[in-house]
């Protein structure tokens, strides 16, 4: 799903507008969506409820194929989407890929989608139905 979300974001943004837009990724995991978005020129806020994916993303952004400024376009932040007492950071686009592993994260994703839409954000969500680990 991360590849599909990344491809969608890259194919639907006008090149002149991308550099002016902030993209918020919920549950960054492997960081693929955030890395692709930053490479395309988006200002990225990558979030996860775990520290390890954020640290790995920071490392990749700093060391990926000699991209000197890739890490300058990615900000990481710890965020648990199930904790609705913490508002989403402001963003033009809110995206997520494969974060609905449990019923509670599915419900949280729905609530966060409404929150983002009320703010005027565009929302892009990808999921791999039938993927092992889904309950």
C-alpha positions in Angstrom: 0.0 0.0 0.0 2.9 2.4 0.7 4.0 2.1 -2.9 0.5 2.8 -4.2 0.1 5.8 -1.9 3.5 7.2 -2.9 2.8 6.7 -6.6 -0.6 8.4 -6.2 0.9 11.4 -4.5 3.6 11.8 -7.1 1.1 11.5 -10.0 -1.6 13.9 -8.7 0.4 16.9 -7.5 1.2 19.9 -9.8 5.0 20.3 -9.8 4.8 24.0 -9.1 2.6 23.4 -6.0 4.3 20.5 -4.4 7.1 22.5 -2.9 4.6 24.7 -1.1 2.6 21.9 0.4 3.1 20.0 3.7 2.4 16.3 3.8 1.6 14.5 7.1 2.2 10.8 7.1 0.5 8.8 9.8 2.2 5.6 10.8 5.3 6.1 8.7 6.6 2.5 9.2 9.2 1.9 6.5 9.2 5.6 5.6 8.6 4.9 1.9 5.8 7.4 1.5 7.7 10.1 3.4 10.9 9.5 1.4 9.1 9.6 -1.9 7.1 12.7 -1.0 10.3 14.5 0.2 12.1 13.6 -2.9 9.2 15.0 -5.0 9.6 18.3 -3.0 6.9 18.1 -0.4 7.6 19.3 3.2 7.0 16.2 5.2 6.0 15.5 8.7 6.4 11.7 9.3 4.8 10.3 12.4 4.6 7.0 14.1 3.8 5.8 17.6 7.1 3.9 17.7 10.6 5.6 17.9 12.5 3.0 15.8 10.7 3.7 12.5 11.3 7.4 13.0 15.0 7.0 13.7 15.4 4.7 10.6 13.6 7.2 8.4 15.9 10.0 9.7 19.0 7.8 8.9 17.7 7.0 5.4 16.8 10.6 4.7 20.3 11.7 5.7 22.1 8.9 3.7 19.9 8.1 0.7 21.7 8.2 -2.6 23.6 11.4 -1.9 20.5 13.5 -1.6 21.9 16.4 0.5 18.7 18.1 1.4 16.3 15.2 1.7 16.6 15.2 5.4 15.9 18.9 5.5 12.4 18.3 4.0 11.5 15.6 6.5 10.5 16.3 10.1 9.7 13.3 12.3 7.4 13.3 15.3 6.1 10.7 17.6 2.3 10.5 17.4 -0.2 7.8 18.4 -3.2 8.2 16.2 -5.4 6.4 18.8 -4.7 9.2 21.3 -7.4 11.7 20.2 -6.3 14.2 22.9 -3.3 15.1 20.6 -4.4 17.1 17.5 -2.9 16.3 14.1 -0.2 18.7 13.0 -1.3 21.1 10.3 -0.8 19.7 6.8 -2.2 20.2 3.3 -2.3 16.4 2.7 -2.7 13.7 5.3 -1.8 10.2 4.2 -1.5 6.7 5.6 -0.6 3.3 4.3 -1.2 0.0 6.0 -1.9 1.3 9.5 -5.2 -0.5 10.1 -3.9 -3.6 11.8 -6.5 -3.7 14.6 -10.1 -2.4 14.9 -8.9 0.4 17.2 -6.5 1.8 14.6 -9.3 1.5 12.0 -11.6 3.6 14.1 -8.8 6.0 14.9 -8.0 6.4 11.2 -11.7 7.3 10.6 -11.6 9.9 13.3 -8.3 11.4 12.1 -9.7 11.5 8.6 -12.7 13.6 9.7 -10.3 15.8 11.7 -8.1 16.4 8.7 -11.0 17.0 6.3 -12.6 19.5 8.7 -9.3 21.4 8.5 -9.3 21.4 4.7 -6.6 18.8 4.2 -6.7 16.3 1.4 -6.6 12.7 2.7 -5.1 9.7 1.0 -5.3 6.3 2.6 -4.1 3.0 1.3 -4.6 -0.5 2.8 -3.7 -4.0 1.7 -6.9 -6.1 2.4 -6.2 -9.7 3.4 -2.7 -8.9 4.5 -1.5 -11.2 7.3 -1.8 -9.7 10.7 -5.1 -8.0 10.1 -7.8 -8.7 12.7 
